[in-house]
Amino acid sequence: MTMITAKDGVKLHVEEAGEGTPILFIHEFGGNHDSWEPQLRYFSRRHRCITYAARGYPPSEVPDSVEAYSQAIAADDAVAVLDALEIDKAHIVGLSMGGFCTVHFGLRTPERALSLTVAGAGYGCEKEFEDYFRGVSLEVADNFEKQGAKEFSKIYALGASRVQFQNKDPRGWKEFADRLATHSDRGAANTMRGVQARRPSFYDLEDGLKNMMVPTLVVVGDEDDHCLQPGIFLKKTIPACGLSVFPKTGHTLNLEEPAAFNALLAEFIAQVEAGYWLPRDPRALPGQIMRTK
């Protein structure tokens, strides 16, 4: 465990385990650095695994001003972690809010990424729900501020894409809900207002995504409704992108289906490191159904 300093001076709590090619895990809004424990235990057998608490998530610092939180700042924080640990390149793995951070990491600093794994990311991207998402994000921020995480977590943890986890693994879901209850009230509110409510839709990043050549894996649950179409968009837009959909699965992919997630990620990383995860074959024309000539 160590504390590193982001470029604006904010202190971030970092943990690592294992040796080998580095993997940086970036957590979701509803989790924290401990959310990646099933992955650290598995991948640290042959990789140097790093995870950290985002700003606003104790034991990292919790800046008071919402202006200290943004999507760009979040991506810079991920780079700051690698810089502090003197890591030139790493496989970047993010869930939900961390998945958005992973996409922006690839857009802003592709030379630092060996690969990108974007899991459960897409909330707020669909144009028909964009205004609703921004509004409900501000409502969630208000609820964390007024009710406090201890109380509001009881509602948030039962979202439409969280109950799948509860049904499959009540003990695992309770650990998730208990972690959520320990969030900083101010940190959660500022993260919602500064990062979630203001981040751009993937659809607004199309030009950059088309030119992002980093090997990318997108993973979504088939009952995580507002990530499905954005996941397909990423698959169709990023040149070297693969898409995996987990059946009967919600938002908390890495905890809800840890064995499947670990196996998929391990295979993806192995293919990347062997040089076999390539851009789509130009002969695979999306408009073609059957070849006739």
Steps between C-alpha positions, in 0.01 A plus 500: 500500500621849420378854444587669173446860395289598199618792289271743688633382837215267601620188684384163366510169686664226290533127560688239298580131500702260287770530237497498121334705229300773678120516513333815632144450632270806520185467711139601444299771675324247725823326601851588607848350472388195699247417226781343296604248765389191296712626211805590709500157662480332159724713279772577755621143453663611176450876470582814693149609599426856605179655625424831663224695669383780273503853635198543723529140626676460836776426580576720197443871556153648461527847341227739614450672165303330222742665256769257622301219337460438126538229239829648381633523856401137559700390194797709613483336843535156343812618316631653824476160669712341226747788513542474877566126473740557207289287266535591134210291365224286649185312413219735612181341637200706609142436607217751443641838609838329480409378151439858389835591653659214305357630171632849571835356606521339154397821324731730697807282562483196267878460518465399868246221440585143403127434476165635617221302666177701518241320715146610581544848350234699319269679744409839359631425150166424331380829356136435587594458868783755521300777669330253732836356604646841580194591703488175695876527567442834669211348696724215615763757604240686707390175665854407600545849642169524684440140611861390523654188345401280792129555430488569127713195421201286598314644200790532256616141555162373375513665158354324195842366398612406853225258602643230271807493724283479812300211356807299397730571792332659805822492703704664225229760443490580872876560498446740208213676681699525824793659311264746336371602843853611599539748212576859580177700477682799353723288278206308352302820439793679338585198285142486373491871426850544363563173317178312429267790420752681278681225310453483122306223330702237315308607190654847528847345496452307175780664303756433771379146558533417129868588520573331833705194408548357850376137532165529676255260664148617582296295749133553587227312679189428296277641776708816531269662248661842467844354430397263219464745212802710605699175518399410144592853391849462647537164327406649165711813542832404663717320239646223721197439719324185614165477678389245759146487645442307823156334513256571783747751644474856627743781561744372760667262255829422669332413830180346366684260267862500624602166346366591154644851521845377604509232230395747231749765612783245524436379144479856368829600664667182373389574144618862526839399633537239225424764237178336383238758604489695176269750330204351319584329172405746222332212315244473783267758345222597743248545218558162343271209587626240251770534237383449144802612291 
